[in-house]
Every structure is written in C-alpha cells, then in structure tokens.
Amino acid sequence: MKVKCSWCEREGRPADLGEREPFDDPAVTHGICRRHALEFLRTLPSRSFPGVQLLLVVNPKESALFEFLQRRFAGVRGVKVIVDRRRGERRRAQQSAPSGRRRAERRVRLGEVYALGYTVIRFGGVAR
C-alpha cells in the first residue's frame, strides 16, 4: 500500500511517504509527513504551560540573562521565562539502558536555540 501525505498533496508538493503493509496492495492511503506533523503540533497549546504562547528556556549558566529576560517580560501575557533544569548529558543515560537501545526524544517541541544562551519554544499558533 502506498502512503502519501495528504497535506503535501493538497499543497501540490511531492507527497510520497513510502509503502506499508500489505505490500501487494497497490491502493493509496494517506498519512502526514514529519514536517506537517511538527507544524500542526506547534499550533496546539502547551499542556505543561497553560496560557503560554512563548516559552524562553535559559541555560542555567546564564543567570544574569535569566534575570534580565524575567524582568523584561514581567507582565507580558503569554510569555514565560524559565531555567533549563535538565542535568548532564542525556545520551550517556540513554546508552546505558539495559536493552542497549536509545530512547526517542520525548519533547514534542524542540524550539529555536540561540547562541546567547536561551531557547525559544512557541505554542498555540503564534505568528512567526
């Protein structure tokens, strides 16, 4: 069975996503490509940060930047500034898993990383 991205097809772009079982069936079925899936997920509100449209995640080593951004965006509706609380390198923990396989990234939205020491994550269809 051939699989096509219905969103790409609607846009007139190449839509082929490959084949799935049953392989002897020439029929076409529809799915959604990774690009469109991520685009759609960006339009959803955050379950972890209700009401937040723009989340700024600051590197824990950049405390002055965190304080500046927190003051700058204080009182701005839909914007939240937090410090990244992840510890250490995740890959080491993933490689030591008993099965020997790495776990998939759990974060749906990876955000845009900026060299100044923060990451911007957009929720709820904020205009780019």
PyMOL commands that set and color helices and strands:
alter all, ss='L'
color gray80, all
select helices_A, chain A and resi 6-11+34-42+63-72+90-95
alter helices_A, ss='H'
color red, helices_A
select strands_A, chain A and resi 2-5+16-19+28-31+54-58+79-83+112-114+118-122
alter strands_A, ss='S'
color yellow, strands_A
deselect
rebuild
show_as cartoon
